[in-house]
Amino acid sequence: MSSITSLMLVLVPLIIPSFGQVGALPSGYGGEVTLGASPSGYGGEVTPTCHMVEKIVFKTSCEPYSEETCYTQNEEDCVMEDYKNCTGVIETKMERACFSVEEMLCSLEEQIHYETVQETYQVMHCFSSTDRVCDTVFNIDFLDKDDYQCLSVQTPNCYQDEQTINDITCTDTLEFDCNTKQLEDYSKQTVCARFPKKDCYQVPRKVLVEVCEQDVYEYCEKFTNTEPIPIENQNCHFEKKKICEIQKMSRPKKAKNYSYTKDCKKVDREICSQVERKKIEPLCDLQERLKCSYTPLTKCEMMDKLYCHKVEEVTMEEICDAKFETNYL
């Protein structure tokens, strides 16, 4: 018996739609009941129940901002610079060498003497002769002398120097910190704070730069120079003189007697001559070398960007619905 009752309870919901429209009651209750009508079955209409419901909607909000990216690259600037390159050479020049000397010029001075021969006379027989007289003179002689000279000369000393230059890239951007706060009307508002941010990074790059320095070194060389020197010489010559002989005679007579003395005079004289003199001289030429420097150049680009984020927005929505009372079942 209990199993039959359970079967009837299960079949009841399937039989209800055969009575008519949705919401209709079984026969015996009379008339139709619309959705939301009183379940008592007496046909009166009921007003739908409406209420406000909070509804959360997420909307996309975008903040415009500008981002600046700067690139710093090194520009090579090279100029030609002159450097002295010197060496030493031997120059031969003709110079005039003069000396002040004191020469002795000599001659014979003749003196006559008279002699009286008593009681006899003398016959003088004279004849001419020569006597050798020497003068003191100076001449210029040349003497080879070893000479050693040094000279400071300049020459460029160049080498390759490895230098590191940095290419710099910088980006000026903004960071956003967004927070949601509740207003007095219980609505929510998202406020984003902007914080400037600068990111930079360096890209090191190695270049070879020629560096030149002016060096000074000693250039020495040994050579032979001709030095003039005054040399004293004897210039001898013959001077005439008279030689007389006296013969005694028997009668008295006056006779002449000659005597000679050497008479020398000092004479100041300047003697000059051309002399070949060697001297070490610098010989320089100019060499062009490339001198480079690096100047950092910065180039910046501005880019407009958008920072987008989800914003929570609360809206009020009115919902109306009809509910059945089931106490009549």
Secondary structure in CASP SS format (residue, H / E / C, confidence):
PFRMAT SS
TARGET T0000
AUTHOR 0000-0000-0000
METHOD secondary structure of the structure
MODEL  1
M C 1.00
S H 1.00
S H 1.00
I H 1.00
T H 1.00
S H 1.00
L H 1.00
M H 1.00
L H 1.00
V H 1.00
L H 1.00
V H 1.00
P H 1.00
L H 1.00
I H 1.00
I H 1.00
P H 1.00
S H 1.00
F H 1.00
G C 1.00
Q C 1.00
V C 1.00
G C 1.00
A C 1.00
L C 1.00
P C 1.00
S C 1.00
G C 1.00
Y C 1.00
G C 1.00
G C 1.00
E C 1.00
V C 1.00
T C 1.00
L C 1.00
G C 1.00
A C 1.00
S C 1.00
P C 1.00
S C 1.00
G C 1.00
Y C 1.00
G C 1.00
G C 1.00
E C 1.00
V C 1.00
T C 1.00
P C 1.00
T E 1.00
C E 1.00
H E 1.00
M E 1.00
V E 1.00
E E 1.00
K E 1.00
I E 1.00
V E 1.00
F E 1.00
K E 1.00
T E 1.00
S E 1.00
C E 1.00
E E 1.00
P E 1.00
Y E 1.00
S E 1.00
E E 1.00
E E 1.00
T E 1.00
C E 1.00
Y E 1.00
T E 1.00
Q E 1.00
N E 1.00
E E 1.00
E E 1.00
D E 1.00
C E 1.00
V E 1.00
M E 1.00
E E 1.00
D E 1.00
Y E 1.00
K E 1.00
N E 1.00
C E 1.00
T E 1.00
G E 1.00
V E 1.00
I E 1.00
E E 1.00
T E 1.00
K E 1.00
M E 1.00
E E 1.00
R E 1.00
A E 1.00
C E 1.00
F E 1.00
S E 1.00
V E 1.00
E E 1.00
E E 1.00
M E 1.00
L E 1.00
C E 1.00
S E 1.00
L E 1.00
E E 1.00
E E 1.00
Q E 1.00
I E 1.00
H E 1.00
Y E 1.00
E E 1.00
T E 1.00
V E 1.00
Q C 1.00
E C 1.00
T C 1.00
Y C 1.00
Q E 1.00
V E 1.00
M E 1.00
H E 1.00
C E 1.00
F E 1.00
S E 1.00
S E 1.00
T E 1.00
D E 1.00
R E 1.00
V E 1.00
C E 1.00
D E 1.00
T E 1.00
V E 1.00
F E 1.00
N E 1.00
I E 1.00
D E 1.00
F E 1.00
L E 1.00
D E 1.00
K E 1.00
D E 1.00
D E 1.00
Y E 1.00
Q E 1.00
C E 1.00
L E 1.00
S E 1.00
V E 1.00
Q E 1.00
T E 1.00
P E 1.00
N E 1.00
C E 1.00
Y E 1.00
Q E 1.00
D E 1.00
E E 1.00
Q E 1.00
T E 1.00
I E 1.00
N E 1.00
D E 1.00
I E 1.00
T E 1.00
C E 1.00
T E 1.00
D E 1.00
T E 1.00
L E 1.00
E E 1.00
F E 1.00
D E 1.00
C E 1.00
N E 1.00
T E 1.00
K E 1.00
Q E 1.00
L C 1.00
E C 1.00
D C 1.00
Y C 1.00
S C 1.00
K E 1.00
Q E 1.00
T E 1.00
V E 1.00
C E 1.00
A E 1.00
R E 1.00
F E 1.00
P E 1.00
K E 1.00
K E 1.00
D E 1.00
C E 1.00
Y E 1.00
Q E 1.00
V E 1.00
P E 1.00
R E 1.00
K E 1.00
V E 1.00
L E 1.00
V E 1.00
E E 1.00
V E 1.00
C E 1.00
E E 1.00
Q E 1.00
D E 1.00
V E 1.00
Y E 1.00
E E 1.00
Y E 1.00
C E 1.00
E E 1.00
K E 1.00
F E 1.00
T E 1.00
N E 1.00
T E 1.00
E E 1.00
P E 1.00
I E 1.00
P E 1.00
I E 1.00
E E 1.00
N E 1.00
Q E 1.00
N E 1.00
C E 1.00
H E 1.00
F E 1.00
E E 1.00
K E 1.00
K E 1.00
K E 1.00
I E 1.00
C E 1.00
E E 1.00
I E 1.00
Q E 1.00
K E 1.00
M C 1.00
S C 1.00
R C 1.00
P C 1.00
K E 1.00
K E 1.00
A E 1.00
K E 1.00
N E 1.00
Y E 1.00
S E 1.00
Y E 1.00
T E 1.00
K E 1.00
D E 1.00
C E 1.00
K E 1.00
K E 1.00
V E 1.00
D E 1.00
R E 1.00
E E 1.00
I E 1.00
C E 1.00
S E 1.00
Q E 1.00
V E 1.00
E E 1.00
R E 1.00
K E 1.00
K E 1.00
I E 1.00
E E 1.00
P E 1.00
L E 1.00
C E 1.00
D E 1.00
L E 1.00
Q E 1.00
E E 1.00
R E 1.00
L E 1.00
K E 1.00
C E 1.00
S E 1.00
Y E 1.00
T E 1.00
P E 1.00
L E 1.00
T E 1.00
K E 1.00
C E 1.00
E E 1.00
M E 1.00
M E 1.00
D E 1.00
K E 1.00
L E 1.00
Y E 1.00
C E 1.00
H E 1.00
K E 1.00
V E 1.00
E E 1.00
E E 1.00
V E 1.00
T E 1.00
M E 1.00
E E 1.00
E E 1.00
I E 1.00
C E 1.00
D E 1.00
A C 1.00
K C 1.00
F C 1.00
E C 1.00
T C 1.00
N C 1.00
Y C 1.00
L C 1.00
END
